[in-house]
Structures are given as structure tokens and as C-alpha cells.
Amino acid sequence: MTAHTPKIVEIQHATVYRGDTKVFSDLSLEIVLGCHTAILGPNGAGKSTLLKLLSRDIHPVRREGSDIRLFGQDRWNVWTLRAKLGLVSHELQHQYLDHVRGIDVVLSGHYSSIGTYAHQQFSEGDRTRAAQIIDELGVGHLRDRHFCEMSTGEQRRFLLGRALIHQPLALVLDEPTSGLDVRACFQYLDLVRRQMRQGKTIILVTHHVHEIPPEVGRVVLMKAGSIVADGEKRDILTSQRLTRLFETPIEVVQTNGFYQVFPASNEIVRQREA
């Protein structure tokens, strides 16, 4: 990456509250276009709050020297932003209306709505584009099925299609394989990797090490509202670092570009303590 590479995210010295709780007191983070990044941390690290910052659902405390910019701008029309930054989150999946048909889940991305409504207008081109996305994601046969009648993995694909309807430059994925069985997990990761090959920048927010694709080169570790490590994946996803992050003895194994964690044996724990 060069100094002129556009930045997706620029957060400088942000203080952020959720209600009366201070989640971040001095958060700084930059992610440039083309840098696939995983943000990894345990529950309570601040990942959900970070997602809401990126979606502009919440804002940092206004003060001198504190700023958040997305694609170089600090002020956005939310609809315009979502055409550049697609978001697929657990919260969205849980909010979605059960009776909405698959094709309408994808079309609703045009208005960032939960379902489609009579006053919303969709051109023939919009409908053709939605149908193409559904076919590309392997769920064309489910286009008329209701959301509540789909499996978790099928729902996740349609929500990915909803995020892709604007052909965004980047995708933010919140624990994309959580709740999926092994087959669905692998299939979904294949879809994500395909988006990366097609030029989408991926920002993955998770506490699951196994769902970090090989193409992700940077990992940011978060804990208790702070960034505790940030760098190349091979330097960050180590047994020692993840043991400290999750506060439990961990052994990291890597194969085919994927990483997985296992409980460390007593012998390994004794060696580290020696």
C-alpha cells in the first residue's frame, strides 16, 4: 500500500459511550482500501460498538483532536455511505422480518430498510441485478421463500446479497460463520473469498479465529475497549498473544492459510511458565 491509497476507516483518539458506559477512551484505527483486515477479540472487547461506529449508528464524543472519517469524509448521508460500505451483522439478521421473500431481502438494500414497502420503487434493472446476485450466491432457488423458512446459512447469504446490491468498495462482516454447520461455514467462506478476489476489501469483526480467510493479511486484537496488538497475521495470531487475549491457555495451529485454536496441553503451559 502507498501513502496515496484511499482510507476506508480513519478513527483518531475517539471516546465513545454506549449509554452511560464508556467503551472507548482513546481509540485510533486506520484501514486502507485493499487491506483485508480481521478485528479479533473476546466478548466485551468493544467489537459491537466499533461496528456501530462504522455504520454511523453511534458517534464519538466531540472534542478537539478526535475524529472519525469513512472514505475521507467525516459527514455522510447514511444512504450514500452504505453504497460504499456494505455491512452484514448479527443484529441485522435478528431484526429481519420473517415474512420477507428472499428477492426482497436483497432489494431492500437499495433503501437500507428491513424488508420492502409499497412506496419504494425498483426498476427492472434493480430486479435483474438482485436476481443475478442471488444466483451468484447459490440461492436462486430460494428467491421466493420467506426469510423465516430459510436456514441460518441461507439467511446469511441473502443478507450478503443485500449488502452487495450497491456494489460497495468494502464489506464489513460480523462473525460471518457463527451458527453455521461445517459445510455451510466452508461454503460461506468461499463466497467471502470470491468477493475478495473480485476486488472487495473485507473487514472481518469476530472472536472466531477459524473464520479468518487466508487472504486476510492484517489482524487487530481488541480487549476491554483497547487495541492491544496490530500487525501482520503471522505475527499476531500466535499462541502467546491469543492466550493473553482470551485469558486461557491456547495453542494455535495453521494449515492451508487458515488458523485454528485448541486448548494448550499442560506440558506446553509449564514450558511457557518456566
Residue, then its C-alpha position, 0 to 999 in steps of 0.5 A: m500500500t502507498a501513502h496515496t491509497p484511499k482510507i476506508v476507516e480513519i478513527q483518531h483518539a475517539t471516546v465513545y459511550r454506549g449509554d452511560t458506559k464508556v467503551f472507548s477512551d482513546l481509540s485510533l484505527e486506520i484501514v486502507l482500501g485493499c487491506h483485508t483486515a480481521i478485528l479479533g477479540p473476546n466478548g466485551a472487547g468493544k467489537s459491537t460498538l466499533l461496528k456501530l461506529l462504522s455504520r454511523d449508528i453511534h458517534p464519538v464524543r466531540r472534542e478537539g483532536s478526535d475524529i472519525r472519517l469513512f472514505g475521507q469524509d467525516r459527514w455522510n448521508v447514511w444512504t450514500l455511505r452504505a453504497k460504499l460500505g456494505l455491512v452484514s451483522h448479527e443484529l441485522q439478521h435478528q431484526y429481519l422480518d420473517h415474512v420477507r421473500g428472499i428477492d426482497v431481502v436483497l432489494s431492500g438494500h437499495y433503501s437500507s430498510i428491513g424488508t420492502y414497502a409499497h412506496q419504494q420503487f425498483s426498476e427492472g434493472d434493480r430486479t435483474r441485478a438482485a436476481q443475478i446476485i442471488d444466483e451468484l450466491g447459490v440461492g436462486h432457488l430460494r428467491d421466493r421463500h420467506f426469510c423465516e423458512m430459510s436456514t441460518g446459512e441461507q439467511r446469511r447469504f441473502l443478507l450478503g446479497r443485500a449488502l452487495i446490491h450497491q456494489p460497495l468498495a468494502l464489506v464489513l462482516d460480523e462473525p460471518t460463520s457463527g451458527l453455521d454447520v461445517r459445510a455451510c461455514f466452508q461454503y460461506l467462506d468461499l463466497v467471502r473469498r470470491q468477493m475478495r478476489q473480485g476486488k472487495t476489501i473485507i473487514l472481518v469483526t469476530h472472536h472466531v479465529h477459524e473464520i479468518p480467510p487466508e487472504v486476510g493479511r492484517v489482524v487487530l486484537m481488541k480487549a476491554g475497549s483497547i487495541v492491544a496488538d496490530g500487525e501482520k497475521r503471522d505475527i499476531l495470531t500466535s499462541q502467546r498473544l491469543t492466550r493473553l487475549f482470551e485469558t486461557p491457555i491456547e495453542v494455535v495451529q495453521t494449515n492451508g492459510f487458515y488458523q485454528v485454536f485448541p486448548a494448550s496441553n499442560e506440558i506446553v503451559r509449564q514450558r511457557e511458565a518456566 
